[in-house]
């Protein structure tokens, strides 16, 4: 069994390496790799342990720096498989009294189902995934020693469990419920075994790992690294960073039962997509645990139900598929424990098949091994990131058009994190002044207190002043307009140049010829985040087409962008904007906004645009959408303002009817 396990682990490592992204991956991976390379501080809560391990991986003398950090994710994924095997085998033999050999076979089989699932496999291919995989690895280690202590009562198991639990809050807040459960089990077991003194030592082990985990952030904050999110330098700022205080001030979609049940259904469908037939084994495993191991059943079912409830309740209530995509990885911490139960259910079914029908267990197990094999082949293309260069190319497309002394304002995680990697790891465009309009990275001299004192209007005034002092040298990564200053961005290759409204650009579309678009042709399978960025590339071609009054090409590129991202509200809003302001096609703009709201009924931005548009030519429809807006808006001030608008339009309609 030991040799078979090692061979399988090596095969998994080879598979992950062959499908891993060869460079920086889209999204947070640019920030994760850059932070590790520079020993910086990333977004809250800072992820210090992953940063330190990532730094060690960058020292390997091979390939691209980002690929070296990707290797950390790969080996973490393999380690999770091995640790899952150990934990699952222990659970089956100690709690469900399964034969050791059969428990080993079932644990390997269930572990392969986990690592070949589309969700887990995808996280093992890039730097950001390492944050989750290292978290799951530490959860499994903590679970193993906690469970071992309940059976053996050995002091080293108690100390090791407490020590590993101390790391978990630093790794990710999705582990907090597990920390409570594991700490509670250790406490009650220690009391039962009359190990109060040893429990005190265990608390010290917990505090040691907990405090030392975050110590890195305080040390590096004092050193003022080149990558330091929000320039947190004081002790108070670091504490707020750990507590994620800044996120508590961000507006979030409010609770609704529709969104709540939609997320529950979404999780069920995601589980079915990831583990298919094993959902039946999980259900039978619950039945088996309830019948034979009532205490184990209550502990597992309580954790699984409560953790899923918290994930559904505390994450975003937006209906947007992009938020679903962002949050879906959180569920893996629950999935791992459901698969322990699924393994128990599978074993129970196999035992029943042998006792009632005399079927050979090894024969049936070999047939069930077809499940992970089929998953391997069906998910291979979806998780093959070996030809994905989009993050690398986005930074190239932006930077290649700039000259020394130019000024660039970036916005949103993408492309900001892509530019972080280009600047601080690949050392590109160091003579370009870069500002992050979110105020998180690069030169923050304009935005030092934006999160606490400035309004967006204040920041716009400062930015516009820079544009007026540097005409023709200020670029943006997205469309923008300073109406009071008569300044507006125009497409300039994949960039946007800030000019006066009356200025003319000649042949700027030719700059698109040097932009890279290879991921569109290299990869048939892309997630919603990738498709969004590729669609923006097509939309840029549409912008150039409409500037030349080429309506045929404009529609062709807009249709292509929609075909690529039909489920993405952001893309639909951008297309609606182009149809309304540039193509002057109000009906087409309305159609796209209605598609947006159909996907995300709580997209209040899209609903607000619909209200503005309908007010001018169809006030009855404006009344309808104002009522929808009021019903779905939880901000009292905005709700009251919408109510006043509704009264005004209704009064105008009534006056019109009287005349």
FIDRENBA-415363 format. One line per 8 residues: number of its first residue (from 1); for each residue y, x, z of C-alpha. Coordinates in Angstrom, 1 decimal, always signed. Layout:
% residues N
NUM = Y X Z | ...
//
This chain:
% residues 659
1 = +0.0 +0.0 +0.0 | +2.4 +2.8 +0.9 | +2.0 +4.6 -2.4 | +2.3 +1.3 -4.4 | +5.5 +0.5 -2.5 | +7.0 +3.9 -3.4 | +6.0 +3.6 -7.1 | +7.6 +0.1 -7.2
9 = +10.8 +1.4 -5.5 | +11.1 +4.2 -8.0 | +10.6 +1.7 -10.8 | +13.4 -0.5 -9.4 | +15.7 +2.5 -9.1 | +15.0 +3.5 -12.8 | +15.6 -0.1 -13.9 | +18.9 -0.3 -12.0
17 = +20.1 +3.1 -13.3 | +19.3 +2.1 -16.9 | +21.3 -1.1 -16.6 | +24.2 +0.2 -14.4 | +27.7 +0.3 -15.6 | +28.4 +3.8 -16.9 | +32.0 +3.9 -15.6 | +34.3 +1.7 -13.6
25 = +33.4 -2.0 -13.6 | +35.8 -4.9 -13.8 | +37.3 -6.4 -10.7 | +37.3 -4.7 -7.2 | +35.1 -1.8 -8.4 | +38.2 +0.0 -9.6 | +39.8 -0.2 -6.2 | +36.4 +0.6 -4.4
33 = +35.7 +3.7 -6.5 | +39.3 +5.0 -6.3 | +39.5 +4.4 -2.6 | +36.3 +6.3 -2.0 | +37.4 +9.2 -4.3 | +40.7 +9.6 -2.5 | +39.5 +8.6 +1.0 | +42.1 +5.9 +0.9
41 = +42.3 +2.4 +2.5 | +41.3 -0.6 +0.4 | +42.1 -4.3 +0.8 | +41.4 -5.9 +4.2 | +39.4 -5.2 +6.2 | +39.3 -1.7 +4.7 | +35.4 -1.3 +4.4 | +35.5 +2.2 +6.1
49 = +31.7 +2.8 +6.1 | +31.4 +2.1 +2.4 | +34.4 +4.3 +1.7 | +32.9 +7.2 +3.5 | +29.5 +6.8 +1.8 | +31.2 +6.4 -1.5 | +33.1 +9.6 -1.0 | +29.8 +11.4 -0.4
57 = +28.4 +9.9 -3.6 | +31.4 +11.2 -5.6 | +30.4 +14.8 -4.8 | +27.4 +14.5 -7.0 | +28.0 +16.8 -10.0 | +27.2 +14.3 -12.8 | +28.7 +11.7 -15.1 | +31.8 +9.7 -14.4
65 = +33.2 +9.4 -10.8 | +32.8 +5.6 -10.9 | +29.2 +6.0 -12.0 | +28.5 +8.2 -9.0 | +29.8 +5.4 -6.7 | +27.7 +3.0 -8.8 | +24.7 +5.1 -7.8 | +25.4 +4.4 -4.2
73 = +25.0 +0.7 -5.0 | +21.8 +1.3 -6.9 | +20.2 +3.3 -4.1 | +21.5 +0.8 -1.5 | +19.8 -1.9 -3.6 | +16.5 +0.0 -3.5 | +16.8 +0.6 +0.2 | +17.4 -3.2 +0.7
81 = +14.1 -3.8 -1.1 | +12.2 -1.4 +1.1 | +13.8 -2.7 +4.3 | +13.1 -6.3 +3.1 | +9.5 -5.4 +2.7 | +9.3 -4.0 +6.2 | +11.1 -7.0 +7.8 | +9.1 -9.6 +5.8
89 = +5.8 -7.9 +6.6 | +6.8 -7.8 +10.3 | +7.8 -11.4 +10.3 | +4.6 -12.6 +8.7 | +2.3 -10.5 +10.9 | +4.1 -10.9 +14.2 | +5.4 -14.5 +14.0 | +3.1 -16.2 +11.5
97 = -0.1 -14.2 +12.3 | -0.8 -13.3 +8.7 | -3.3 -10.6 +7.8 | -1.5 -7.2 +7.4 | -2.8 -6.5 +3.9 | -1.9 -10.0 +2.6 | +1.4 -9.9 +4.4 | +2.2 -6.6 +2.5
105 = +1.3 -8.1 -0.9 | +3.4 -11.2 -0.2 | +6.3 -9.1 +1.0 | +6.3 -7.0 -2.1 | +6.1 -10.1 -4.3 | +9.0 -11.8 -2.4 | +11.1 -8.6 -2.4 | +10.8 -8.3 -6.2
113 = +11.9 -11.9 -6.5 | +15.0 -11.0 -4.5 | +15.9 -7.8 -6.3 | +15.2 -9.3 -9.8 | +17.4 -12.4 -9.1 | +20.4 -12.5 -11.3 | +22.7 -12.3 -8.3 | +21.2 -9.4 -6.4
121 = +20.5 -7.3 -9.5 | +24.1 -7.7 -10.6 | +25.5 -6.3 -7.4 | +23.4 -3.2 -7.7 | +25.1 -2.1 -10.9 | +28.7 -1.3 -9.8 | +30.8 +0.0 -6.9 | +32.0 -3.3 -5.4
129 = +28.4 -4.5 -5.1 | +27.7 -1.6 -2.8 | +29.8 -3.2 -0.1 | +27.5 -6.2 -0.1 | +24.2 -4.2 -0.4 | +25.1 -1.8 +2.4 | +25.9 -4.9 +4.5 | +22.5 -6.5 +3.7
137 = +20.8 -3.2 +4.4 | +22.3 -3.0 +7.9 | +21.6 -6.7 +8.5 | +17.9 -6.1 +7.8 | +17.8 -3.0 +10.0 | +19.4 -4.9 +12.8 | +17.0 -7.8 +12.3 | +14.0 -5.5 +12.3
145 = +14.8 -3.9 +15.6 | +15.9 -7.2 +17.2 | +12.7 -8.8 +16.2 | +10.7 -5.8 +17.3 | +12.3 -5.8 +20.7 | +11.3 -9.5 +21.2 | +7.7 -8.5 +20.6 | +7.5 -5.1 +22.2
153 = +10.2 -5.0 +24.8 | +10.7 -1.3 +24.0 | +14.1 +0.1 +25.1 | +14.7 +2.2 +21.9 | +14.4 -1.0 +19.8 | +17.0 -2.7 +22.0 | +19.4 +0.3 +21.7 | +18.9 +0.6 +18.0
161 = +19.4 -3.1 +17.4 | +22.6 -3.1 +19.4 | +23.8 +0.0 +17.6 | +23.2 -1.5 +14.1 | +24.8 -4.8 +15.1 | +28.0 -2.9 +16.0 | +28.4 -1.8 +12.4 | +28.2 -5.3 +11.0
169 = +31.7 -6.7 +11.7 | +33.1 -3.6 +10.0 | +31.0 -4.1 +6.9 | +31.8 -7.8 +6.1 | +32.7 -10.9 +8.0 | +29.8 -12.8 +6.4 | +27.7 -11.1 +9.1 | +29.5 -12.6 +12.1
177 = +27.1 -15.5 +12.7 | +24.1 -13.1 +12.4 | +25.9 -10.8 +15.0 | +26.1 -13.8 +17.4 | +22.5 -14.8 +16.8 | +21.1 -11.3 +17.2 | +23.2 -10.5 +20.2 | +22.1 -13.8 +21.8
185 = +18.4 -13.0 +21.2 | +18.8 -9.5 +22.6 | +20.6 -10.9 +25.7 | +18.1 -13.6 +26.5 | +15.1 -11.3 +25.8 | +16.5 -8.6 +28.1 | +17.1 -11.2 +30.9 | +13.6 -12.5 +30.4
193 = +12.1 -9.0 +30.6 | +14.5 -8.1 +33.5 | +16.1 -5.3 +31.6 | +19.7 -5.8 +32.8 | +20.4 -2.1 +33.2 | +19.1 -1.4 +29.7 | +21.2 -4.3 +28.4 | +24.3 -2.6 +29.8
201 = +23.3 +0.6 +27.9 | +22.8 -1.6 +24.8 | +26.3 -2.9 +25.1 | +27.6 +0.6 +25.1 | +25.7 +1.4 +22.0 | +27.2 -1.7 +20.3 | +30.7 -0.7 +21.4 | +30.2 +2.9 +20.2
209 = +29.2 +1.9 +16.6 | +31.8 -0.9 +16.5 | +34.7 +1.2 +17.5 | +33.7 +4.4 +15.5 | +33.3 +2.2 +12.4 | +37.0 +1.4 +12.3 | +38.2 +4.8 +13.6 | +38.4 +6.0 +10.0
217 = +41.1 +3.5 +9.2 | +43.4 +4.7 +12.1 | +42.8 +8.4 +11.2 | +43.5 +7.9 +7.4 | +46.5 +5.6 +8.0 | +48.2 +8.5 +9.9 | +47.4 +10.8 +7.0 | +49.2 +8.4 +4.5
225 = +46.6 +8.6 +1.6 | +47.8 +8.0 -2.0 | +45.8 +4.8 -2.1 | +46.7 +2.8 +1.0 | +46.7 -1.0 +0.7 | +50.1 -2.4 +1.8 | +51.0 +1.1 +3.1 | +49.6 +0.4 +6.6
233 = +50.6 +3.4 +8.6 | +51.0 +2.2 +12.2 | +48.4 +1.1 +14.7 | +49.6 -2.5 +14.7 | +49.4 -2.6 +10.9 | +45.9 -1.2 +10.9 | +44.8 -3.8 +13.5 | +46.3 -6.6 +11.4
241 = +44.5 -5.1 +8.3 | +41.2 -5.3 +10.1 | +41.9 -8.9 +11.2 | +42.8 -9.8 +7.6 | +46.1 -11.3 +8.9 | +47.8 -11.2 +5.6 | +45.2 -13.5 +4.0 | +45.9 -16.2 +6.7
249 = +49.3 -16.6 +5.2 | +48.1 -17.1 +1.6 | +48.0 -20.7 +0.3 | +44.5 -22.1 +0.0 | +43.1 -25.3 -1.6 | +42.7 -27.8 +1.3 | +39.5 -29.4 +2.5 | +38.1 -32.3 +0.6
257 = +34.7 -34.0 +0.8 | +34.4 -33.8 -3.0 | +34.8 -30.0 -2.9 | +32.6 -29.7 +0.2 | +29.7 -31.5 -1.4 | +30.3 -29.8 -4.8 | +29.9 -26.4 -3.1 | +26.7 -27.5 -1.4
265 = +25.3 -28.7 -4.7 | +26.5 -25.5 -6.3 | +24.6 -23.4 -3.7 | +21.4 -25.4 -4.3 | +21.7 -24.9 -8.1 | +22.5 -21.2 -7.5 | +19.4 -20.8 -5.3 | +17.3 -22.5 -7.9
273 = +18.6 -20.3 -10.6 | +18.0 -17.1 -8.6 | +14.6 -17.9 -7.1 | +13.2 -20.8 -9.1 | +9.7 -21.7 -7.9 | +10.3 -20.0 -4.5 | +12.4 -22.9 -3.4 | +9.2 -24.8 -3.1
281 = +7.6 -22.0 -1.1 | +10.7 -22.1 +1.1 | +10.3 -25.8 +1.8 | +6.6 -25.5 +2.5 | +7.4 -22.5 +4.7 | +9.7 -24.7 +6.8 | +6.9 -27.2 +7.2 | +4.5 -24.4 +8.2
289 = +6.9 -22.9 +10.7 | +7.6 -26.3 +12.2 | +3.9 -27.0 +12.6 | +2.8 -23.6 +13.9 | +5.8 -21.6 +15.1 | +8.3 -24.1 +16.5 | +10.5 -21.6 +18.2 | +10.7 -19.4 +15.1
297 = +11.4 -22.5 +13.0 | +14.4 -23.5 +15.1 | +15.9 -20.0 +15.1 | +15.6 -19.6 +11.4 | +16.7 -23.1 +10.4 | +19.7 -23.0 +12.8 | +20.9 -19.8 +11.3 | +20.3 -20.8 +7.7
305 = +22.0 -24.2 +8.0 | +24.9 -23.1 +10.2 | +25.6 -20.0 +8.1 | +25.7 -22.0 +4.9 | +27.9 -24.6 +6.6 | +30.4 -21.9 +7.6 | +30.3 -20.3 +4.1 | +31.0 -23.7 +2.5
313 = +33.7 -24.6 +5.1 | +35.6 -21.3 +5.4 | +35.7 -20.2 +1.7 | +38.0 -21.6 -0.9 | +37.9 -25.3 -1.7 | +39.0 -24.8 -5.2 | +36.8 -26.4 -7.9 | +37.6 -23.5 -10.3
321 = +34.5 -21.7 -11.5 | +36.2 -18.4 -10.9 | +36.3 -19.0 -7.2 | +32.7 -20.1 -7.2 | +31.8 -16.8 -9.0 | +33.8 -14.8 -6.4 | +32.1 -16.5 -3.4 | +28.5 -16.7 -4.6
329 = +27.5 -13.3 -3.4 | +28.3 -14.3 +0.2 | +25.2 -16.5 +0.1 | +22.8 -13.6 -0.3 | +23.0 -12.9 +3.5 | +21.5 -16.3 +4.0 | +19.1 -16.1 +1.0 | +17.3 -13.1 +2.6
337 = +16.2 -15.2 +5.6 | +15.2 -18.1 +3.4 | +12.9 -15.8 +1.5 | +11.2 -14.7 +4.8 | +10.3 -18.4 +5.2 | +9.4 -18.7 +1.6 | +7.0 -15.8 +2.0 | +5.4 -17.6 +5.0
345 = +5.1 -20.8 +2.9 | +3.4 -18.8 +0.1 | +1.0 -17.3 +2.5 | +0.1 -20.6 +4.0 | -0.5 -22.0 +0.5 | -2.7 -19.1 -0.4 | -4.7 -19.4 +2.8 | -5.2 -23.1 +2.1
353 = -6.3 -22.4 -1.4 | -8.9 -19.9 -0.1 | -10.2 -22.1 +2.7 | -10.4 -25.3 +0.7 | -11.3 -24.1 -2.8 | -12.6 -20.6 -2.2 | -10.0 -19.1 -4.5 | -9.6 -15.3 -4.3
361 = -6.3 -14.4 -2.6 | -5.8 -11.3 -4.7 | -6.4 -13.2 -7.9 | -3.8 -15.9 -7.0 | -1.3 -13.3 -5.9 | -1.6 -11.5 -9.2 | -0.8 -14.7 -11.0 | +2.3 -15.4 -8.8
369 = +3.4 -11.8 -9.6 | +4.2 -13.2 -13.0 | +7.3 -14.9 -11.5 | +9.2 -11.7 -10.8 | +8.0 -10.2 -14.1 | +9.4 -13.2 -15.9 | +12.6 -12.9 -13.9 | +12.8 -9.3 -15.0
377 = +12.7 -10.1 -18.7 | +14.9 -13.3 -18.5 | +17.6 -11.6 -16.4 | +17.6 -8.2 -18.1 | +20.3 -9.0 -20.7 | +22.4 -10.9 -18.2 | +22.5 -7.9 -15.9 | +22.5 -5.1 -18.5
385 = +25.9 -3.5 -17.8 | +25.0 -0.2 -19.5 | +27.5 -1.0 -22.4 | +30.3 -2.5 -20.3 | +33.5 -0.5 -20.6 | +36.1 -3.3 -20.2 | +37.7 -2.1 -17.0 | +38.1 +1.4 -18.5
393 = +39.5 +0.0 -21.7 | +42.0 -2.4 -20.1 | +43.7 +0.6 -18.4 | +43.5 +2.5 -21.7 | +45.0 -0.4 -23.7 | +47.9 -0.6 -21.2 | +48.7 +3.1 -20.7 | +48.2 +4.3 -24.3
401 = +51.4 +2.5 -25.4 | +53.7 +4.0 -22.7 | +55.7 +7.2 -22.8 | +56.9 +9.5 -20.1 | +59.7 +7.9 -18.1 | +58.6 +4.3 -18.9 | +58.2 +1.8 -16.1 | +55.2 -0.6 -15.7
409 = +55.0 -3.6 -13.5 | +51.4 -4.7 -12.9 | +50.1 -7.9 -11.4 | +46.9 -9.4 -10.1 | +43.7 -7.5 -9.2 | +42.9 -7.0 -12.8 | +44.5 -4.9 -14.2 | +45.9 -3.4 -11.0
417 = +42.5 -2.0 -9.9 | +41.7 -0.7 -13.4 | +45.1 +1.2 -13.4 | +44.3 +2.6 -9.9 | +41.2 +4.2 -11.2 | +43.0 +5.5 -14.4 | +45.9 +7.0 -12.4 | +44.3 +8.4 -9.2
425 = +40.8 +9.3 -10.4 | +41.2 +10.1 -14.1 | +44.7 +11.4 -13.5 | +46.2 +9.6 -16.5 | +49.8 +8.5 -17.1 | +51.1 +10.3 -14.0 | +54.6 +10.4 -15.6 | +54.8 +6.6 -15.7
433 = +56.5 +4.7 -12.9 | +54.1 +1.9 -11.8 | +55.0 -0.9 -9.5 | +52.5 -3.5 -8.2 | +54.2 -6.9 -8.1 | +51.8 -8.0 -5.4 | +53.1 -5.2 -3.3 | +49.7 -3.7 -2.5
441 = +49.4 -0.4 -4.3 | +51.3 +2.2 -6.4 | +55.0 +2.6 -5.6 | +55.9 +0.0 -3.0 | +59.5 +1.1 -2.5 | +60.7 -2.2 -4.0 | +58.2 -4.3 -2.0 | +57.9 -2.6 +1.3
449 = +58.5 -5.8 +3.3 | +57.8 -8.4 +0.6 | +54.9 -9.9 +2.5 | +56.9 -10.4 +5.6 | +60.6 -10.9 +4.7 | +61.2 -11.0 +1.0 | +60.7 -14.1 -1.2 | +59.4 -13.9 -4.7
457 = +62.9 -14.7 -5.8 | +64.3 -11.7 -3.9 | +61.7 -9.5 -5.6 | +62.5 -10.9 -9.1 | +66.2 -10.0 -8.5 | +65.2 -6.3 -7.8 | +62.9 -6.2 -10.8 | +65.4 -7.7 -13.1
465 = +68.0 -5.1 -12.0 | +65.6 -2.3 -12.9 | +65.0 -3.9 -16.4 | +68.8 -4.1 -17.0 | +69.3 -0.5 -16.1 | +66.4 +0.7 -18.3 | +66.5 -1.4 -21.5 | +63.4 -1.0 -23.7
473 = +61.6 +1.1 -21.1 | +60.2 -1.6 -18.8 | +56.8 -3.1 -19.4 | +54.6 -5.7 -17.8 | +50.9 -6.6 -17.8 | +51.6 -10.3 -18.2 | +54.2 -12.8 -19.5 | +57.4 -13.1 -17.5
481 = +60.9 -14.4 -17.7 | +64.0 -13.9 -15.7 | +66.0 -16.9 -16.8 | +69.2 -16.1 -14.9 | +69.4 -12.6 -16.5 | +68.5 -13.8 -20.0 | +65.4 -11.5 -20.0 | +62.0 -12.3 -21.3
489 = +58.8 -10.3 -22.1 | +57.5 -10.0 -25.6 | +54.0 -9.0 -26.6 | +53.8 -5.3 -27.3 | +50.2 -4.4 -28.2 | +48.3 -5.4 -25.1 | +51.4 -4.8 -23.0 | +54.5 -6.9 -22.7
497 = +58.0 -5.3 -23.0 | +61.0 -6.8 -21.2 | +63.9 -7.4 -23.6 | +66.9 -9.7 -23.8 | +66.2 -13.1 -25.4 | +68.1 -12.2 -28.6 | +66.4 -8.8 -29.2 | +63.9 -8.5 -32.1
505 = +60.6 -6.6 -32.2 | +59.3 -5.3 -35.5 | +55.5 -4.8 -36.2 | +54.6 -4.8 -32.5 | +51.3 -6.5 -33.5 | +50.2 -3.3 -35.2 | +49.8 -1.7 -31.8 | +46.8 -3.9 -31.3
513 = +45.0 -1.7 -33.8 | +44.7 +1.0 -31.1 | +43.5 -1.3 -28.4 | +39.8 -1.3 -27.5 | +37.8 -4.5 -27.7 | +34.3 -3.1 -27.7 | +32.8 -5.3 -24.9 | +33.3 -8.3 -27.0
521 = +30.8 -6.9 -29.5 | +28.6 -4.9 -27.2 | +27.6 -7.6 -24.8 | +26.3 -11.1 -25.4 | +26.1 -12.0 -21.7 | +29.3 -11.8 -19.7 | +30.2 -13.5 -16.4 | +33.3 -15.7 -16.1
529 = +35.5 -12.9 -14.9 | +34.6 -10.7 -17.9 | +35.1 -13.6 -20.3 | +38.5 -14.3 -19.0 | +39.7 -10.8 -19.7 | +38.2 -10.8 -23.2 | +39.8 -14.2 -23.9 | +43.2 -12.7 -22.9
537 = +42.7 -10.1 -25.6 | +42.2 -12.9 -28.2 | +45.2 -14.8 -26.8 | +47.3 -11.7 -27.4 | +46.4 -11.9 -31.1 | +47.4 -15.6 -31.0 | +50.8 -14.6 -29.6 | +51.5 -12.2 -32.5
545 = +50.3 -14.8 -35.0 | +52.7 -17.5 -33.7 | +55.6 -15.0 -33.8 | +55.0 -14.8 -37.5 | +54.6 -18.6 -37.8 | +51.0 -18.1 -38.8 | +49.7 -21.3 -37.3 | +46.3 -21.0 -38.9
553 = +45.6 -17.6 -37.3 | +47.2 -18.8 -34.1 | +44.8 -21.8 -33.8 | +41.9 -19.6 -34.8 | +42.5 -17.1 -31.9 | +43.2 -19.9 -29.4 | +40.0 -21.6 -30.4 | +38.1 -18.4 -30.1
561 = +39.5 -17.8 -26.6 | +38.5 -21.3 -25.5 | +35.0 -20.9 -27.0 | +34.6 -17.7 -24.9 | +36.0 -19.3 -21.7 | +35.6 -23.1 -21.9 | +35.1 -23.2 -18.1 | +38.1 -21.1 -17.1
569 = +41.2 -23.0 -16.0 | +43.4 -19.9 -16.2 | +42.7 -19.4 -19.9 | +43.2 -23.1 -20.6 | +46.6 -23.1 -18.9 | +47.7 -20.0 -20.9 | +46.7 -21.7 -24.2 | +48.5 -24.9 -23.1
577 = +51.6 -22.8 -22.4 | +51.5 -21.2 -25.9 | +51.0 -24.5 -27.6 | +53.9 -26.0 -25.7 | +56.5 -23.3 -25.8 | +55.6 -21.3 -28.9 | +53.8 -23.7 -31.2 | +55.9 -26.7 -30.1
585 = +52.7 -28.8 -30.1 | +53.0 -31.1 -27.1 | +49.8 -33.0 -27.7 | +47.6 -29.9 -28.0 | +49.2 -28.6 -24.8 | +48.4 -31.8 -23.0 | +44.9 -31.7 -24.2 | +44.3 -28.3 -22.8
593 = +45.9 -29.2 -19.5 | +43.7 -32.2 -19.2 | +40.6 -30.1 -19.9 | +41.8 -27.8 -17.1 | +42.2 -30.6 -14.6 | +38.8 -32.0 -15.6 | +37.2 -28.7 -14.6 | +39.3 -28.2 -11.4
601 = +40.7 -31.6 -10.2 | +42.7 -29.8 -7.5 | +44.5 -27.4 -9.9 | +48.0 -28.6 -8.6 | +49.7 -26.1 -11.0 | +48.3 -27.8 -14.0 | +49.0 -31.3 -12.6 | +52.6 -30.2 -11.9
609 = +53.0 -29.1 -15.5 | +51.5 -32.4 -16.7 | +54.1 -34.3 -14.6 | +56.9 -32.3 -16.0 | +55.8 -32.8 -19.6 | +55.1 -36.6 -19.2 | +58.4 -37.2 -17.4 | +60.3 -36.5 -20.6
617 = +58.5 -38.8 -23.0 | +55.9 -40.9 -21.1 | +57.1 -41.7 -17.6 | +54.3 -44.1 -16.9 | +51.8 -41.2 -17.2 | +54.1 -39.1 -15.1 | +53.9 -41.8 -12.4 | +50.1 -41.7 -12.6
625 = +49.9 -37.9 -12.2 | +52.5 -37.9 -9.4 | +50.3 -40.2 -7.5 | +47.3 -37.9 -8.1 | +49.5 -34.9 -7.0 | +50.6 -36.6 -3.8 | +47.0 -37.5 -3.0 | +45.7 -34.0 -3.5
633 = +48.7 -32.0 -2.1 | +48.4 -31.0 +1.6 | +51.8 -29.3 +1.9 | +54.1 -31.8 +3.6 | +57.3 -30.5 +2.0 | +55.8 -30.5 -1.5 | +54.2 -33.9 -0.9 | +57.5 -35.4 +0.2
641 = +59.4 -33.8 -2.8 | +56.7 -35.4 -5.1 | +57.1 -38.7 -3.4 | +60.9 -38.6 -4.0 | +60.3 -37.8 -7.7 | +57.9 -40.7 -7.9 | +60.4 -43.1 -6.4 | +63.1 -41.9 -8.8
649 = +60.9 -42.4 -11.9 | +59.7 -45.8 -10.7 | +63.3 -46.9 -10.1 | +64.3 -45.7 -13.6 | +61.4 -47.6 -15.1 | +62.3 -50.8 -13.2 | +66.0 -50.4 -14.3 | +64.8 -50.0 -17.9
657 = +62.7 -53.1 -17.8 | +65.6 -55.2 -16.5 | +67.7 -54.1 -19.5
//
